[in-house]
Structure formats: C-alpha cells, structure tokens
C-alpha cells in the first residue's frame, strides 16, 4: 500500500470525503472533536452511575409496589435474565369474562388476598363529583399467613418479615389492581359482601413512636392479648406510603391524601374471619411527622406516641461497647452517625440553633448523634419513604415543602397534634408493660382485659420483641444504659433532647383525665 492510499484510509475512518485538499490542521481538529465527544459521553455515564438508586432511570418495568418486596427473588431473577417480571395486573373492566383475571379479582373480593403494598408514583388529585378524590395508585395484593404471626408475634416483629414468610416477596404471587377503583366497587357492594360473611374492620388504634423506644413491644402485646380477635400491622408498607403519598405534590393535596389513607385502611381491614374484631397499626417512626393526615382521616380513633428517656435512647444508638469497631469511612457503626462524613444542610442549621456559632464538623460523635435524633427528616430520608416522584421533587427543589419548613422533631410533631386532639396520648418506655395493661389498652383503646389476656401480655413481654423466632429472653436494660452512659452522652442528650422529653411528660397516659377525654 502506498502513502497516498494509507492517508486516504485514515481520513475515511475519521469521516473525510477524500484525501485531497485537506491540511494537517483539519486532522488535528477532527481528533480534538472526537476526544471531546468521547470524554463527554464518559462523563455522562459516570454521573449516571454515581446517582442515588432512587433517582436512576429504571430499565425494568416492574412496578414500584412489587419491587418493594421482590428483593431476594429479584437478585436471582437478574442472574436468569428475568428482571422484567411484573405482578399480575387485573383491570376491573375485564373482570366478569371468566378466566384467570376473574379468578384473581375474585380472591380479592372474597378477602383471600391482602393488601401488602401500594404504588403511588402516579397519584393525582381528582375533582369530579361523586367519585374518588385521587387516581393513579395501584394496590399490590398477596396471600398473607396471618396464623403464623398471630401464633408468635416476636417471630415476625415487622410486617416485611410476614410478607417474606408468606412468599409475597415473589413477584409471581402478587396481583396489582387500581386501588381507588376496587375500593369504590367494594364499598358499593358492602351489603352483598356482608351477606357473604366479609366485612371491613375499622381501625381501633394507631401507635406512633421515636426510634428504639419499645413500640414493637406494644404491637406484640396487642397481637398476643387476643390472637384470634386482633389484627396488628407493624410498620407496614401500605400505611407508611399512604401517609406520605402526597408529600410535595402540587397535583395532590391533603383531601386526596386523606381519602387514599382511608382506602388503604379499608382494604387492609377486610376479613372473612368471624373472630377478628379489632385492627391496629404501628407506624414507622418517620410516620410520626404525618399524624395530621391520620387525624383528618380518622378523627375519633385513639393513638399513642411512645417515647423514652433521652440518655437511654442515645445509648441504644451509642453504647460504648458497640462503638469500639469502625465501619467503612472510619466512623463507629451507630446508625445516627451515617451522615457524619457529609452532614446535610438541615443538620447544620439545627446545630446553629442549639449551639450558636458551632459548626457541625466540630461536634463530638455524641453531639452529632443527638442532633441527628432531634432534627427533622433530610431530603434523602424523605426519599426513603416517599414515592419516586416525591423524591425527585424534593431533590430538585431549593426548599422543602411546608410540612418540613419548621425544625420539628418527631416528638414535637406528636406534641403539636396532641395539643389539637384529645385522642392522642404519650407513653414513656419506663414501666411500659404495666402501663399497657392498666391504662393504655383498657382506657385509651377501650379493650376489656381479662386474666387470660393479661397473662398473654406478660408472657410476650418476657421475649425480646424482635427475637425473630429465637425466643430470646427480654431483660430491662434501662439501669444498664443509665450506668454505662458516658458524660458526653449525658451532656449531648441534655442539650438537644431534654426539652421535648419534658414536654411529652405533660401528655403522658397516666396524667389523662379520662372522663374529660371521652365526654
């Protein structure tokens, strides 16, 4: 091959029309353009890979509600290349023509399938008269093995564990329907449903709480005291997502959010068991910031807020015996220190409020943990329980929505709602079992407690509330936490957490005038 031919070939690969009439500078320009284009594409790819998983575009068409539980199976599916599986979708307009869809819808109608998740990504406010106030929410249904939970509540302390035990983390066992449509249809067929022995239990009580303060024991006690008569949802996905479904949406308001929560509770309360009489919900701790939605949906339903001595709460996170080892990044393993490397802006503002002039980087681990526990949710934390669209709205906005503009803690949120309603009451962790038996259950939740129910509560309280089936004996650790607390933990607790603790004491369950509350 001669030189001319070689040069011509090089130019053809770079997009040149011919070898003639081209100067060396043209080749240099082409090389530079190619380099810039390649670098730009590489940069875009790196940015996409570094994005949080909640904001990345998803290649899989799997619905969000199904994906919540398809965790273990999803990993296996990817290895097989089947990640495109979706829950069986039932369109109500097609029901009645027989076949598989009719059978799946019939199982929901007959209360054989339970609501295990909702997909509220597409929620919108609807203003049509006589219909639902929202649309775009799908309910994910599956058969739950309630008998296993009722037999041993500490073995399944969280709803997600019951979901996994019932194989509802397997996509092929899930059925998806339009939630507003099926709720409306079942409401219209209430009389017919009752003739079939199917009814919907109204909520008998809600349990809100700080993190790690004994709320799981409350849920276990409610389930154990009357296994056949009580259904207890412990931090269930549908409730968590329904409470925050309209957070940050301009196309979804409080009215739509309230109706969605009512529909979710309605679907979760449907039963064909003649023994089930009461239904309770223990909500995730972050749900305490949305008590206002629950109150508007169920104005006269009693609710609790469980809290604990600040030093003991801090010790649950910062026990010195657990702080000796470090995790990646060089920080101790406490959950409250996860943001230590990159503190969010709201935490910085909170530190200035409580400790004027001090930078968050100057805080000790103990101070940082206390500030973390008292502060309101960051945008990334909101993303962890909000819909994808809400998450993207938060991340793109310069300021949080009105519910998050005040630096209200979970405790302060509960206090605000208690001041607006006599249905709420605070319950401190200390002596919790006796308070449940003597005050909370019989007076606040108006449940008759006989000797058998009392003994079942005492029995379940002897087992560690999150034993996961290992029957671990529970031991009161309050004195141990107090005695082992370092001066730094005590000081940080006093600085950041003491005020809300003191204020909650004024609303404690044993200070209530029950005649005034219920007259």
ABEGO torsion letter per residue (X at the ends): XBAAAAAAAAAAAAGBABABGBBAAAAAAAAAAAAAAAAAAAAAAAAAAABBAAABBBABABBAAAAAABAAAAAAAAAAGAAABBBBBBBAAABGAEEAAAAAAAAAAAGABBBABBBAAABBBBABBGBBABBGBBBBBBBBBAAAAAABAAABABAAAAAAAAGAABAAABBBBBAAAAAAAAAAAAAAAAAAGBBBBBBAEBBBBBBGAGAAAAAAAAAAABAAABBBBBGBAAAAAAAAAABGBAABBAAAAAAAAAAAAAAAABBABAABABBBBBBBAAAAAAAAAAAAABAABBBBBBBBBAAAAAAAAABAAAAABBBBGGBBABAAAAAAABBBAAAAAAAAAABBGBBAAABBAAAAAAAAAABBBBAAAAAAABBAAAAAAAAABABBBAAAABBBBAAAAAAAAAAABAABBBBBABGAAAAAAAAAAAAAAGBBBBAAAAAAAAAAAABBAAAGGAGBBBBBAAAAAAAABBAAAAAAAAAAAAAAAAAAAAABAAABBAAAAAX
